[in-house]
Amino acid sequence: MTDHPLADLLHAGIGGVLPDGGLGVGLDPDDIAVIAAQWHTQSTVVGEIDLGALAAVPGPASRVVAALRATPESASACLDDISRRLHAMSVALECFSSTSVDSDEHVARIFGFMSER
């Protein structure tokens, strides 16, 4: 495991070779929860980026200063969109994890019934 759960998840995911030599055959709900939490946290961080100071950049009239002063207006919409997407992705990943765990438990019960045959 590294400090990057998504990289670990992709490396050891379905068909990935695990350190013990076995094959990975699933996703760990705890890893998914970490990724979803990180996306949620980052959605807040991105949404709180304040570009207002750029609108008041001092300097002589020039294209560079004018571009810096115009940045907040155009970049704010982009940051808002990125923030909303990160939040939506975190919610979708949490839903995926919950649905997958429920489905896995259901299939495991079915296979459990077959063990007596």
N, C-alpha and C positions, 0 to 999 in steps of 0.2 A: 504494500500500500504506500502511496505517496500522499502529499498534501493536496492532491488534485483528484477528488472523488470521481469526477466525470471521466478523466483519463483512466483511472483504475477500473471504472465500470465498463468502459469500452474495451479495455485490454482483457479483462477477465470475464467478459460477458459470454453470451451463448457461443459455444464452440471454443472459447478461450482456454488455454492451458493454465491450470492453477499451479502454484508452487509445489504442491504435493504430487504433481504429475497427473492429477485427475482433470476431467473436462468440466468447465463451467457450464451449467445448464439453466441459468436463470439470473435474475437481478435481485440484489439484496435490498429489501425495502428500506433498511437504514441508510444505505448509500443514496437511494432515490430521495429520501427525506432530507438528507444533507444538501443535495443539489437543489431541490425545490426551495429550501430555506435560503440558500445562497442567492438564488435568482430573486426571491422575494426581497431580501435585504438590499440587493443591488438595484432593484426597481425603485426603492425608496431613496437610495443614495443618488441615483441618476436624476430622479424627479426633483431633488432638492438642490441641484447645481444652480448656483446663482450667477448669471451672466450680466447682471445689472451694472456692475462696475465698468464693463466694457463700453457701455453707452456714455460714460462720462470721461473717457480717456482724454487727457489733456494733450495738446499739441497743435502745431500749426495746421492750417487747412491743407490736407493732402488726400490722395486716394487711399492711402494706407490707414490714416486716422479715420476717414469716413467709413471705410470697410469695417474697422474695429467697432465703431460706434453703431453700425447697422447689424452687427453680429447677434446681439441678444434677440432681436425680433425674429430672425430666420432660424437661429439655432434652438430657441426655446421650443418651437413646435417639434423639432426633431428629438430633442431630449424628452419631451412629454410622450412622444410616440414610443421611443425606446423604453421608457419607464413602464408604460401601459403594456407593452409586449412582454417585458420581463415578468411583470406581475401575472399576466394571462398564462404565460408558459409555466410559472410556478404552480398556479392553480391546476392547470391541465396535467402537470406531472404528478401532483398529489392525487388527483382523481384517477390517473392511470395506475398509480401504485395501489390505491385502495381496491380498484376493480381487479387488478392482477392478483392481489393477495386473496380476495374473495373467490376468484375463479380457480386459483391453485388449490385452495382448501376444498372447493367443491369437487374438483377432479380427483384430488387425493382420497376423498371419501368414496368416490366411485371405484377407484382402484382398490381401496380397502375392502369393499364388498366382494370384489373378484378374487381376493386372496384365498377364500375358502373353497374355491372351485378347483 
